[in-house]
């Protein structure tokens, strides 16, 4: 089973604040969470890696 990353872990990987990450999600600049249970969000590790690879490729 693929590892799921918490909001805190994603924020640390991207070095952004909680507010910035939420704005990115709301604005479509970062993928929606793969799993949502109540207010808890989780992303598949592959989702975040794919997004990062695309961002690096754009520069």
mmCIF file as gemmi writes it, N, C-alpha and C atoms, coordinates in Angstrom:
data_model
loop_
_atom_site.group_PDB
_atom_site.id
_atom_site.type_symbol
_atom_site.label_atom_id
_atom_site.label_alt_id
_atom_site.label_comp_id
_atom_site.label_asym_id
_atom_site.label_entity_id
_atom_site.label_seq_id
_atom_site.pdbx_PDB_ins_code
_atom_site.Cartn_x
_atom_site.Cartn_y
_atom_site.Cartn_z
_atom_site.occupancy
_atom_site.B_iso_or_equiv
_atom_site.pdbx_formal_charge
_atom_site.auth_seq_id
_atom_site.auth_asym_id
_atom_site.pdbx_PDB_model_num
ATOM 1 N N . UNK Axp A 1 ? 0.846 -1.187 0 1 0 ? 1 A 1
ATOM 2 C CA . UNK Axp A 1 ? 0 0 0 1 0 ? 1 A 1
ATOM 3 C C . UNK Axp A 1 ? 0.886 1.243 0 1 0 ? 1 A 1
ATOM 4 N N . UNK Axp A 2 ? 0.494 2.201 -0.794 1 0 ? 2 A 1
ATOM 5 C CA . UNK Axp A 2 ? 1.262 3.438 -0.92 1 0 ? 2 A 1
ATOM 6 C C . UNK Axp A 2 ? 1.109 4.308 0.329 1 0 ? 2 A 1
ATOM 7 N N . UNK Axp A 3 ? 2.199 4.952 0.691 1 0 ? 3 A 1
ATOM 8 C CA . UNK Axp A 3 ? 2.188 5.812 1.874 1 0 ? 3 A 1
ATOM 9 C C . UNK Axp A 3 ? 1.345 7.061 1.618 1 0 ? 3 A 1
ATOM 10 N N . UNK Axp A 4 ? 0.58 7.46 2.631 1 0 ? 4 A 1
ATOM 11 C CA . UNK Axp A 4 ? -0.205 8.687 2.569 1 0 ? 4 A 1
ATOM 12 C C . UNK Axp A 4 ? 0.494 9.758 3.392 1 0 ? 4 A 1
ATOM 13 N N . UNK Axp A 5 ? 0.584 10.95 2.832 1 0 ? 5 A 1
ATOM 14 C CA . UNK Axp A 5 ? 1.272 12.06 3.483 1 0 ? 5 A 1
ATOM 15 C C . UNK Axp A 5 ? 0.265 13.027 4.094 1 0 ? 5 A 1
ATOM 16 N N . UNK Axp A 6 ? 0.544 13.448 5.305 1 0 ? 6 A 1
ATOM 17 C CA . UNK Axp A 6 ? -0.324 14.403 5.996 1 0 ? 6 A 1
ATOM 18 C C . UNK Axp A 6 ? -0.07 15.816 5.48 1 0 ? 6 A 1
ATOM 19 N N . UNK Axp A 7 ? -0.961 16.715 5.832 1 0 ? 7 A 1
ATOM 20 C CA . UNK Axp A 7 ? -0.793 18.122 5.48 1 0 ? 7 A 1
ATOM 21 C C . UNK Axp A 7 ? 0.524 18.645 6.036 1 0 ? 7 A 1
ATOM 22 N N . UNK Axp A 8 ? 0.823 18.28 7.261 1 0 ? 8 A 1
ATOM 23 C CA . UNK Axp A 8 ? 2.068 18.732 7.899 1 0 ? 8 A 1
ATOM 24 C C . UNK Axp A 8 ? 3.293 18.258 7.118 1 0 ? 8 A 1
ATOM 25 N N . UNK Axp A 9 ? 3.285 17.009 6.701 1 0 ? 9 A 1
ATOM 26 C CA . UNK Axp A 9 ? 4.408 16.461 5.944 1 0 ? 9 A 1
ATOM 27 C C . UNK Axp A 9 ? 4.544 17.145 4.592 1 0 ? 9 A 1
ATOM 28 N N . UNK Axp A 10 ? 3.432 17.353 3.912 1 0 ? 10 A 1
ATOM 29 C CA . UNK Axp A 10 ? 3.454 18.029 2.608 1 0 ? 10 A 1
ATOM 30 C C . UNK Axp A 10 ? 3.981 19.454 2.77 1 0 ? 10 A 1
ATOM 31 N N . UNK Axp A 11 ? 3.53 20.143 3.804 1 0 ? 11 A 1
ATOM 32 C CA . UNK Axp A 11 ? 4.008 21.514 4.055 1 0 ? 11 A 1
ATOM 33 C C . UNK Axp A 11 ? 5.511 21.534 4.268 1 0 ? 11 A 1
ATOM 34 N N . UNK Axp A 12 ? 6.027 20.57 5.016 1 0 ? 12 A 1
ATOM 35 C CA . UNK Axp A 12 ? 7.474 20.504 5.259 1 0 ? 12 A 1
ATOM 36 C C . UNK Axp A 12 ? 8.234 20.219 3.969 1 0 ? 12 A 1
ATOM 37 N N . UNK Axp A 13 ? 7.726 19.299 3.158 1 0 ? 13 A 1
ATOM 38 C CA . UNK Axp A 13 ? 8.38 18.975 1.889 1 0 ? 13 A 1
ATOM 39 C C . UNK Axp A 13 ? 8.456 20.185 0.965 1 0 ? 13 A 1
ATOM 40 N N . UNK Axp A 14 ? 7.391 20.972 0.959 1 0 ? 14 A 1
ATOM 41 C CA . UNK Axp A 14 ? 7.313 22.127 0.066 1 0 ? 14 A 1
ATOM 42 C C . UNK Axp A 14 ? 7.815 23.412 0.713 1 0 ? 14 A 1
ATOM 43 N N . UNK Axp A 15 ? 8.059 23.37 2.017 1 0 ? 15 A 1
ATOM 44 C CA . UNK Axp A 15 ? 8.511 24.531 2.787 1 0 ? 15 A 1
ATOM 45 C C . UNK Axp A 15 ? 7.533 25.703 2.636 1 0 ? 15 A 1
ATOM 46 N N . UNK Axp A 16 ? 6.257 25.409 2.884 1 0 ? 16 A 1
ATOM 47 C CA . UNK Axp A 16 ? 5.215 26.436 2.812 1 0 ? 16 A 1
ATOM 48 C C . UNK Axp A 16 ? 4.36 26.388 4.077 1 0 ? 16 A 1
ATOM 49 N N . UNK Axp A 17 ? 3.659 27.473 4.321 1 0 ? 17 A 1
ATOM 50 C CA . UNK Axp A 17 ? 2.767 27.542 5.478 1 0 ? 17 A 1
ATOM 51 C C . UNK Axp A 17 ? 1.471 26.788 5.186 1 0 ? 17 A 1
ATOM 52 N N . UNK Axp A 18 ? 0.72 26.53 6.234 1 0 ? 18 A 1
ATOM 53 C CA . UNK Axp A 18 ? -0.584 25.888 6.091 1 0 ? 18 A 1
ATOM 54 C C . UNK Axp A 18 ? -1.498 26.755 5.227 1 0 ? 18 A 1
ATOM 55 N N . UNK Axp A 19 ? -1.466 28.041 5.479 1 0 ? 19 A 1
ATOM 56 C CA . UNK Axp A 19 ? -2.312 28.97 4.72 1 0 ? 19 A 1
ATOM 57 C C . UNK Axp A 19 ? -1.964 28.947 3.232 1 0 ? 19 A 1
ATOM 58 N N . UNK Axp A 20 ? -0.669 28.957 2.923 1 0 ? 20 A 1
ATOM 59 C CA . UNK Axp A 20 ? -0.244 28.941 1.519 1 0 ? 20 A 1
ATOM 60 C C . UNK Axp A 20 ? -0.692 27.655 0.829 1 0 ? 20 A 1
ATOM 61 N N . UNK Axp A 21 ? -0.505 26.521 1.5 1 0 ? 21 A 1
ATOM 62 C CA . UNK Axp A 21 ? -0.919 25.247 0.905 1 0 ? 21 A 1
ATOM 63 C C . UNK Axp A 21 ? -2.418 25.235 0.642 1 0 ? 21 A 1
ATOM 64 N N . UNK Axp A 22 ? -3.191 25.707 1.581 1 0 ? 22 A 1
ATOM 65 C CA . UNK Axp A 22 ? -4.65 25.735 1.392 1 0 ? 22 A 1
ATOM 66 C C . UNK Axp A 22 ? -5.054 26.664 0.241 1 0 ? 22 A 1
ATOM 67 N N . UNK Axp A 23 ? -4.347 27.782 0.093 1 0 ? 23 A 1
ATOM 68 C CA . UNK Axp A 23 ? -4.624 28.682 -1.039 1 0 ? 23 A 1
ATOM 69 C C . UNK Axp A 23 ? -4.272 28.014 -2.362 1 0 ? 23 A 1
ATOM 70 N N . UNK Axp A 24 ? -3.152 27.304 -2.384 1 0 ? 24 A 1
ATOM 71 C CA . UNK Axp A 24 ? -2.754 26.591 -3.604 1 0 ? 24 A 1
ATOM 72 C C . UNK Axp A 24 ? -3.815 25.567 -3.991 1 0 ? 24 A 1
ATOM 73 N N . UNK Axp A 25 ? -4.313 24.831 -3.013 1 0 ? 25 A 1
ATOM 74 C CA . UNK Axp A 25 ? -5.337 23.815 -3.283 1 0 ? 25 A 1
ATOM 75 C C . UNK Axp A 25 ? -6.609 24.487 -3.798 1 0 ? 25 A 1
ATOM 76 N N . UNK Axp A 26 ? -7.052 25.524 -3.105 1 0 ? 26 A 1
ATOM 77 C CA . UNK Axp A 26 ? -8.284 26.226 -3.495 1 0 ? 26 A 1
ATOM 78 C C . UNK Axp A 26 ? -8.156 26.85 -4.881 1 0 ? 26 A 1
ATOM 79 N N . UNK Axp A 27 ? -6.955 27.304 -5.22 1 0 ? 27 A 1
ATOM 80 C CA . UNK Axp A 27 ? -6.724 27.949 -6.511 1 0 ? 27 A 1
ATOM 81 C C . UNK Axp A 27 ? -6.361 26.988 -7.627 1 0 ? 27 A 1
ATOM 82 N N . UNK Axp A 28 ? -6.317 25.692 -7.326 1 0 ? 28 A 1
ATOM 83 C CA . UNK Axp A 28 ? -6 24.7 -8.341 1 0 ? 28 A 1
ATOM 84 C C . UNK Axp A 28 ? -4.517 24.599 -8.67 1 0 ? 28 A 1
ATOM 85 N N . UNK Axp A 29 ? -3.666 25.191 -7.854 1 0 ? 29 A 1
ATOM 86 C CA . UNK Axp A 29 ? -2.218 25.141 -8.1 1 0 ? 29 A 1
ATOM 87 C C . UNK Axp A 29 ? -1.556 23.935 -7.452 1 0 ? 29 A 1
ATOM 88 N N . UNK Axp A 30 ? -2.297 23.213 -6.611 1 0 ? 30 A 1
ATOM 89 C CA . UNK Axp A 30 ? -1.812 21.982 -5.987 1 0 ? 30 A 1
ATOM 90 C C . UNK Axp A 30 ? -2.973 20.999 -5.993 1 0 ? 30 A 1
ATOM 91 N N . UNK Axp A 31 ? -2.69 19.71 -6.193 1 0 ? 31 A 1
ATOM 92 C CA . UNK Axp A 31 ? -3.782 18.724 -6.292 1 0 ? 31 A 1
ATOM 93 C C . UNK Axp A 31 ? -4.621 18.607 -5.019 1 0 ? 31 A 1
ATOM 94 N N . UNK Axp A 32 ? -5.882 18.333 -5.226 1 0 ? 32 A 1
ATOM 95 C CA . UNK Axp A 32 ? -6.767 18.029 -4.106 1 0 ? 32 A 1
ATOM 96 C C . UNK Axp A 32 ? -6.247 16.777 -3.402 1 0 ? 32 A 1
ATOM 97 N N . UNK Axp A 33 ? -6.549 16.641 -2.135 1 0 ? 33 A 1
ATOM 98 C CA . UNK Axp A 33 ? -6.122 15.471 -1.367 1 0 ? 33 A 1
ATOM 99 C C . UNK Axp A 33 ? -6.717 14.2 -1.969 1 0 ? 33 A 1
ATOM 100 N N . UNK Axp A 34 ? -5.944 13.125 -1.917 1 0 ? 34 A 1
ATOM 101 C CA . UNK Axp A 34 ? -6.421 11.83 -2.405 1 0 ? 34 A 1
ATOM 102 C C . UNK Axp A 34 ? -7.404 11.202 -1.43 1 0 ? 34 A 1
ATOM 103 N N . UNK Axp A 35 ? -7.237 11.517 -0.145 1 0 ? 35 A 1
ATOM 104 C CA . UNK Axp A 35 ? -8.108 10.974 0.898 1 0 ? 35 A 1
ATOM 105 C C . UNK Axp A 35 ? -8.516 12.11 1.821 1 0 ? 35 A 1
ATOM 106 N N . UNK Axp A 36 ? -9.8 12.16 2.114 1 0 ? 36 A 1
ATOM 107 C CA . UNK Axp A 36 ? -10.309 13.153 3.061 1 0 ? 36 A 1
ATOM 108 C C . UNK Axp A 36 ? -11.249 12.444 4.019 1 0 ? 36 A 1
ATOM 109 N N . UNK Axp A 37 ? -10.919 12.551 5.302 1 0 ? 37 A 1
ATOM 110 C CA . UNK Axp A 37 ? -11.775 11.986 6.343 1 0 ? 37 A 1
ATOM 111 C C . UNK Axp A 37 ? -12.097 13.134 7.285 1 0 ? 37 A 1
ATOM 112 N N . UNK Axp A 38 ? -13.307 13.626 7.199 1 0 ? 38 A 1
ATOM 113 C CA . UNK Axp A 38 ? -13.661 14.823 7.965 1 0 ? 38 A 1
ATOM 114 C C . UNK Axp A 38 ? -12.825 15.989 7.465 1 0 ? 38 A 1
ATOM 115 N N . UNK Axp A 39 ? -12.056 16.583 8.353 1 0 ? 39 A 1
ATOM 116 C CA . UNK Axp A 39 ? -11.188 17.696 7.953 1 0 ? 39 A 1
ATOM 117 C C . UNK Axp A 39 ? -9.742 17.25 7.736 1 0 ? 39 A 1
ATOM 118 N N . UNK Axp A 40 ? -9.479 15.959 7.891 1 0 ? 40 A 1
ATOM 119 C CA . UNK Axp A 40 ? -8.127 15.427 7.724 1 0 ? 40 A 1
ATOM 120 C C . UNK Axp A 40 ? -7.865 15.13 6.253 1 0 ? 40 A 1
ATOM 121 N N . UNK Axp A 41 ? -6.784 15.707 5.732 1 0 ? 41 A 1
ATOM 122 C CA . UNK Axp A 41 ? -6.412 15.513 4.335 1 0 ? 41 A 1
ATOM 123 C C . UNK Axp A 41 ? -5.156 14.663 4.246 1 0 ? 41 A 1
ATOM 124 N N . UNK Axp A 42 ? -5.104 13.786 3.226 1 0 ? 42 A 1
ATOM 125 C CA . UNK Axp A 42 ? -3.927 12.96 2.978 1 0 ? 42 A 1
ATOM 126 C C . UNK Axp A 42 ? -3.704 12.864 1.467 1 0 ? 42 A 1
ATOM 127 N N . UNK Axp A 43 ? -2.428 12.915 1.078 1 0 ? 43 A 1
ATOM 128 C CA . UNK Axp A 43 ? -2.041 12.777 -0.319 1 0 ? 43 A 1
ATOM 129 C C . UNK Axp A 43 ? -1.203 11.53 -0.485 1 0 ? 43 A 1
ATOM 130 N N . UNK Axp A 44 ? -1.405 10.825 -1.598 1 0 ? 44 A 1
ATOM 131 C CA . UNK Axp A 44 ? -0.518 9.721 -1.931 1 0 ? 44 A 1
ATOM 132 C C . UNK Axp A 44 ? 0.857 10.316 -2.201 1 0 ? 44 A 1
ATOM 133 N N . UNK Axp A 45 ? 1.88 9.597 -1.789 1 0 ? 45 A 1
ATOM 134 C CA . UNK Axp A 45 ? 3.245 10.066 -2.019 1 0 ? 45 A 1
ATOM 135 C C . UNK Axp A 45 ? 3.481 10.299 -3.514 1 0 ? 45 A 1
ATOM 136 N N . UNK Axp A 46 ? 2.94 9.436 -4.355 1 0 ? 46 A 1
ATOM 137 C CA . UNK Axp A 46 ? 3.12 9.571 -5.809 1 0 ? 46 A 1
ATOM 138 C C . UNK Axp A 46 ? 2.46 10.834 -6.352 1 0 ? 46 A 1
ATOM 139 N N . UNK Axp A 47 ? 1.349 11.25 -5.768 1 0 ? 47 A 1
ATOM 140 C CA . UNK Axp A 47 ? 0.673 12.477 -6.199 1 0 ? 47 A 1
ATOM 141 C C . UNK Axp A 47 ? 1.578 13.678 -5.984 1 0 ? 47 A 1
ATOM 142 N N . UNK Axp A 48 ? 2.19 13.749 -4.808 1 0 ? 48 A 1
ATOM 143 C CA . UNK Axp A 48 ? 3.064 14.879 -4.48 1 0 ? 48 A 1
ATOM 144 C C . UNK Axp A 48 ? 4.332 14.831 -5.329 1 0 ? 48 A 1
ATOM 145 N N . UNK Axp A 49 ? 4.915 13.64 -5.498 1 0 ? 49 A 1
ATOM 146 C CA . UNK Axp A 49 ? 6.135 13.51 -6.306 1 0 ? 49 A 1
ATOM 147 C C . UNK Axp A 49 ? 5.884 13.911 -7.751 1 0 ? 49 A 1
ATOM 148 N N . UNK Axp A 50 ? 4.766 13.473 -8.313 1 0 ? 50 A 1
ATOM 149 C CA . UNK Axp A 50 ? 4.425 13.825 -9.691 1 0 ? 50 A 1
ATOM 150 C C . UNK Axp A 50 ? 4.263 15.328 -9.833 1 0 ? 50 A 1
ATOM 151 N N . UNK Axp A 51 ? 3.586 15.959 -8.886 1 0 ? 51 A 1
ATOM 152 C CA . UNK Axp A 51 ? 3.395 17.408 -8.916 1 0 ? 51 A 1
ATOM 153 C C . UNK Axp A 51 ? 4.748 18.118 -8.857 1 0 ? 51 A 1
ATOM 154 N N . UNK Axp A 52 ? 5.626 17.666 -7.953 1 0 ? 52 A 1
ATOM 155 C CA . UNK Axp A 52 ? 6.951 18.278 -7.82 1 0 ? 52 A 1
ATOM 156 C C . UNK Axp A 52 ? 7.762 18.128 -9.105 1 0 ? 52 A 1
ATOM 157 N N . UNK Axp A 53 ? 7.729 16.957 -9.715 1 0 ? 53 A 1
ATOM 158 C CA . UNK Axp A 53 ? 8.466 16.724 -10.959 1 0 ? 53 A 1
ATOM 159 C C . UNK Axp A 53 ? 7.976 17.644 -12.063 1 0 ? 53 A 1
ATOM 160 N N . UNK Axp A 54 ? 6.687 17.858 -12.14 1 0 ? 54 A 1
ATOM 161 C CA . UNK Axp A 54 ? 6.133 18.768 -13.152 1 0 ? 54 A 1
ATOM 162 C C . UNK Axp A 54 ? 6.558 20.208 -12.889 1 0 ? 54 A 1
ATOM 163 N N . UNK Axp A 55 ? 6.559 20.597 -11.62 1 0 ? 55 A 1
ATOM 164 C CA . UNK Axp A 55 ? 6.965 21.962 -11.269 1 0 ? 55 A 1
ATOM 165 C C . UNK Axp A 55 ? 8.434 22.194 -11.594 1 0 ? 55 A 1
ATOM 166 N N . UNK Axp A 56 ? 9.273 21.221 -11.284 1 0 ? 56 A 1
ATOM 167 C CA . UNK Axp A 56 ? 10.707 21.34 -11.577 1 0 ? 56 A 1
ATOM 168 C C . UNK Axp A 56 ? 10.917 21.387 -13.088 1 0 ? 56 A 1
ATOM 169 N N . UNK Axp A 57 ? 10.147 20.602 -13.829 1 0 ? 57 A 1
ATOM 170 C CA . UNK Axp A 57 ? 10.253 20.573 -15.284 1 0 ? 57 A 1
ATOM 171 C C . UNK Axp A 57 ? 9.826 21.864 -15.95 1 0 ? 57 A 1
ATOM 172 N N . UNK Axp A 58 ? 8.998 22.665 -15.286 1 0 ? 58 A 1
ATOM 173 C CA . UNK Axp A 58 ? 8.518 23.93 -15.848 1 0 ? 58 A 1
ATOM 174 C C . UNK Axp A 58 ? 9.556 25.034 -15.777 1 0 ? 58 A 1
ATOM 175 N N . UNK Axp A 59 ? 10.527 24.881 -14.883 1 0 ? 59 A 1
ATOM 176 C CA . UNK Axp A 59 ? 11.516 25.951 -14.684 1 0 ? 59 A 1
ATOM 177 C C . UNK Axp A 59 ? 12.605 25.914 -15.713 1 0 ? 59 A 1
